[in-house]
Amino acid sequence: MTINMSVQSVLDSIESAQKSEIIPDQEFVLQGSVLDTSVSVLLSRLRGLCDNADQLPQTFHDQEICFSLKDFSGTNVTPGANSSIMLRVRRALDHTDMPWQLRYTGQPEVGTRPALLRNCLDVPVS
């Protein structure tokens, strides 16, 4: 499968989705540290954001492998552009019957949000 989208078409689709209040698949990453004394407060707030707040957190054991696909053709003419694509493959170690997940993660978007925002595409594979 080949995915071929221009930067402008991606920006247009994100803008259209935001106007119609539909958010495309995106990954938000918040980085920070939490004091040991505040862990219970953080978990309580996270449970409040989830649909299953009445259930205890589920444990999981996953493995993730990262691959970098480099473009050696020399056709990338944008100065300073990254000529590699990062692919991640994940699998559940505690549920071996589940399919592997292939994830493409786009470049971080520049914005005013206090979190890293980038498009991502998850595909179950066998």
C-alpha positions in Angstrom: 0.0 0.0 0.0 1.3 3.4 -0.9 0.2 6.5 1.0 0.9 9.7 -1.0 -0.4 13.0 0.5 0.9 16.5 0.1 1.6 18.5 3.2 -1.1 21.0 2.1 -3.7 18.3 1.7 -2.9 17.0 5.2 -3.2 20.5 6.7 -6.5 21.1 4.8 -7.9 17.8 6.1 -6.9 18.7 9.7 -8.3 22.2 9.4 -11.6 20.8 8.0 -11.8 18.2 10.8 -11.2 20.8 13.5 -14.0 23.0 12.0 -16.4 20.2 12.0 -15.2 19.1 15.4 -13.9 15.7 14.1 -10.4 15.0 15.1 -8.4 12.6 12.8 -6.2 9.9 14.3 -3.5 11.8 16.1 -1.1 11.0 18.9 -0.8 13.4 21.8 2.3 12.9 24.0 2.6 14.6 27.4 6.0 14.3 29.0 6.8 15.0 32.6 7.3 13.5 35.9 4.9 12.9 38.8 5.9 12.9 42.5 5.3 9.7 44.3 2.9 11.5 46.6 0.8 12.7 43.6 0.4 9.4 41.7 -3.0 8.5 43.3 -4.3 12.0 42.3 -3.1 11.6 38.7 -4.6 8.1 38.4 -7.9 9.4 39.8 -8.0 12.2 37.2 -7.1 9.8 34.4 -9.9 7.5 35.4 -12.3 10.5 35.3 -11.3 11.1 31.7 -12.0 7.5 30.7 -15.3 5.8 29.9 -14.6 2.9 32.3 -13.8 4.9 35.4 -15.5 2.4 37.6 -13.1 -0.4 36.7 -9.6 -0.9 38.0 -6.7 -0.2 35.5 -5.8 -3.1 33.3 -2.2 -4.4 33.1 -0.5 -5.1 29.8 2.8 -6.3 28.5 3.7 -5.1 25.0 6.7 -5.3 22.8 7.5 -2.5 20.4 10.1 -2.7 17.6 11.1 0.5 15.7 12.2 0.5 12.1 13.7 3.4 10.1 13.1 3.3 6.4 15.6 5.5 4.7 15.3 7.1 1.2 18.6 6.4 -0.6 17.2 7.5 -4.0 18.3 11.1 -3.5 14.9 12.4 -4.8 14.2 14.3 -1.6 15.0 17.9 -2.6 13.7 19.7 0.4 16.8 21.0 2.3 16.9 19.8 5.9 14.0 17.4 5.4 14.2 14.0 7.1 14.7 11.4 4.5 13.6 8.5 6.7 10.2 7.1 7.8 9.8 5.6 11.2 7.6 2.5 11.5 6.7 0.8 14.8 5.5 -2.7 15.2 3.8 -3.7 18.4 2.5 -6.9 19.8 0.9 -8.0 23.1 3.1 -10.4 24.9 0.2 -11.5 27.2 -2.3 -12.0 24.4 -0.5 -13.9 21.7 -3.7 -14.5 19.7 -4.0 -10.7 19.0 -2.7 -9.3 15.7 0.5 -7.3 15.5 0.0 -3.5 15.1 1.9 -1.5 12.6 2.1 2.2 13.3 3.2 5.0 11.1 3.8 8.3 13.0 4.1 11.6 11.2 6.4 14.5 12.0 5.5 16.6 15.1 3.3 19.6 14.2 4.2 23.1 15.3 1.4 24.7 17.2 0.3 26.3 20.4 -0.6 23.2 22.3 1.3 22.2 25.4 1.7 18.7 24.0 3.4 17.1 21.1 0.9 16.5 18.3 1.5 14.3 15.2 -0.7 12.2 12.9 -0.5 8.5 13.3 -1.9 5.5 11.4 -2.4 2.2 13.2 -3.0 -1.0 11.1 -3.4 -4.5 12.5 -1.3 -7.0 10.5 -0.6 -10.7 10.5 
